[in-house]
Amino acid sequence: MHEVIESLSILPVKDRFSKLLMDRFDELWEKVSGKRGGFYDSNNEEEYKKRGREMISRITKNPGPIAHRAVKIQGDLPHYFLSEKDNIILCGKIDWLEYLEDTDSVHIIDFKTGNNKESSNSLQLPIYLLLVENTQKRPVDKVSYWYLAKDENPIEQILPNRDQAYDTILTVAKRIKTVRKLGKFKCPGGVNGCRYCLPYESLLKGEGEFVFVDTYNTDTYILTKQPVTKKSESIIL
């Protein structure tokens, strides 16, 4: 889904729909078919592909901001020095930057393909705000999530406070830097683990199958069974 959308962002408005989006989707799907996409069997794959095609159909019928002019930040991975003093670089990829001609500003849009709503305390939009305003010249006037599985249009969010976003992200970045330097990683989930740690724990137990090395030169595995969060022996009320 994201690759289909990204392929449109580099095209002029008049050329974006010269090829059917569904055809683009089906072509790109071939790259992630089978175990390369993490699918256990053909039924599992077909379920996800059907969901993807439904989202593509929704965008095709109502392209909204995708049919408007867009800002494309140069380079494969937008980045800038969050703190030169601490040697910390902030980087990330933004799904879509709609150009708002009336104010010569931009509208950050993040496409969501899952069913869950983004948490209100998520750092995603604050990170995007800092990235966009420090890697191109136009200010950010709007930020939105577009839940493609159910919404016909992007849902506007509260624009993060820039100073607060900077302070919060820098604090987290310094913490990460310190943890990496010391080599001491403590899972926030404690002994029960969390959804980020558990898949890696499963790999270490030999419960994964190596599939291929991806475009980021990263070993990619598929888990032969889903990791289950460990149950606590007690609970404090």
N, C-alpha and C positions, 0 to 999 in steps of 0.2 A: 504493500500500500504506500509506504513512505517513498519508495523508489519511484513509483509511478508519479507521485506528486512532485518529487524533486526534479524529475525529468521535464516537467512542465514549467518549473520556475525559471529555467534558463532560456525559455522560448518567448518571442514576442507574442502579445495577446492574440494576434491574427493567426498564428500558427499552432496554438496550443491544442486545438481540437481538430486539426487536419487529419489526425489518425484517431480512431476510436480508442477511448481509454480502456475499454474491456480487452481490446487486442493487445495493448501495451501490458496490461496486467497478466494476461495469459502467457505472453512471451517471457516476462520476468519470472513468473511462477516456476517455469521449467528449471531455473537455477536453484530453487529451494525444494524441489519435489523429493519425496522420499525421506530418507534419514538425514540428508543435508539440511532439511528444514525442521528436523526434530520430530518427524511423524513416525508413529509406531507401526501403522498399517495404512492401507488405502482408505479405509473408512474414516480414520482419524484425519487423514490429509484432506479428504473430500469435504469433511465438516468445516474445516478452516477455510478451504478454498471457496466454499459456498458463502461463508460470512464475508470474505474479501470481495467477492463479486457483487454481493448486495451493497456493500459500501461504495464500490465503483459506480454501481447503478444510481445510487443516491447523488453522488457528485455529478454524474453525467446529466441527470434531470435538473439539478439545481447547483450549478458550479459556484454561485455566489462570488466571493473574493477571488477565486481562481480565474475568473474571467476578467479581472481587473488588472491594471498595471502592478508590477511587483518590483521590489528592490532585491538585487542579488549581490550579496557580499562576496568580494573576490577571494579566491583561495578555497582549498578543499575543506579546511577546518578553521573557522573564525577563532581568533585568539588575541589576547593582549596581556600585558603585565598587570595583574591585579595589585601586586606589590613588588617593585623592583628591589626594595630593601630586603624582603624575605625571599626573593627569587621565586615568586609564585606566579604562574601563568594560568589564566582562566580561559578555557576553550570549550567549544560545543557547536553543535549543528542545529540551526533553527529551521523548522519545517517550512514556514512561509512568512514573508514580509510584504504585506499589502501596502502599496504606495498611496497615501492620502493626498491628492493633488491640492485640495483647498487649503491645507495647512502645511504642505511640503514636509510631511512627517510620515511615520510608518506605523503600521498596525501588526503586532506580533501575533501569529496564529500557530497554535500547536495542535496537530491532528492526533486524536486519540482513537485507537482501534480496539481497545479493550472495553469491558462492560463497567468497570469501576470508575467512580468519580475521583478526580485528583484531590488529594488532601489539601485543606485550606492552609496548612503550614508547610506545604511543599516549597522547596527552594528553586524549582524549575523556572518559573516566570521571573523571579528576581535575578537569577543567573542570566537568562535571556535578555532582560532589560539592560544589564551592565554590558553584556557582550555587544549587543546591537548599537548602543550609544557610544561604544568605544572602538568600534571597527568600521563605522561609516559616519557620515556627517549629519544625518537627519535625526531629530528627536523622536522618541516613541510617545505616541499619543493614546494608543489603545493596546490591550492585550486580551487574547481570547483563547478558549479551548473549543475545538470542534470535535464532538463525540460522534464519529462517523457511523457508528452502529445504530444510532437512534435519532440524532438531531439533524434537521434540514439545514441549519445555519450555525455559524460559530456562536458560542455563548461568551459574551464579554465578561471579563473579570476586573476586579479592582486593581488599578495600576499600582505596583509596589512603590514604596517610598525609596528613592534612590540611595540616600545616605544610610538608611536602615539596612537596605539590601547589601550595600558594600560592607558595612560593619559585621553583619551576620555571616556573610559568605567568607570574609577574610578570617573570622574567628574559626569557622569550621575548617578552612583550608590550612591554617596554622596547626590545628589539632591533628589533621591528617598527616601533615609533614612530620610532626613530632613522632607520631606513632610509627610511620614508615622508617624514620631514622633509628628509633629504638628497637624496631622489630618486634614490638609487643602489641598484639592485636587482641582486644577483648570484645567479644560479641555482645552487643546491647541486649540480646535475648538471653544472656547467661548460659547456664548449662543446657537449657532447652534448645539453644540454637535459634536461628531465624531463617527466613526464606532466602536470604542471600548466602548464608554459610552452609546450610544443609546440602545443597546440590554438590558443593565441593567436597564435603565430608563423604558423600556417597561415592564420588570419584575415587577418593583415597582408599575406600574400602573395596575398590575393584568392581563397583556396581555400574560402571559406565562403559560404553563402547566407543572407541575412537572412530571418527568419521572422516575428517579431512582438516587441512590447514586453511583457514579463511584468508580473505584479502588483507587482514590486519596482521598476518603471520602468527595467528593464534590457533593453538590446538583446539579443535572442536569435537565435543563428545555428545552422545545421546545417552541418557540414563535409561537403563533397562527397567527400572521401576521408579516411581515417584518418591522422593524423600518425604518422610512423615515427621512432623514436629513431635519431639519427645514430650511425653506427658509429665507434668509436674507431680511429685509425690504429695504435695500439700499446697494449700492456698491460704493466703492471709486476707481476711475480710475486714 
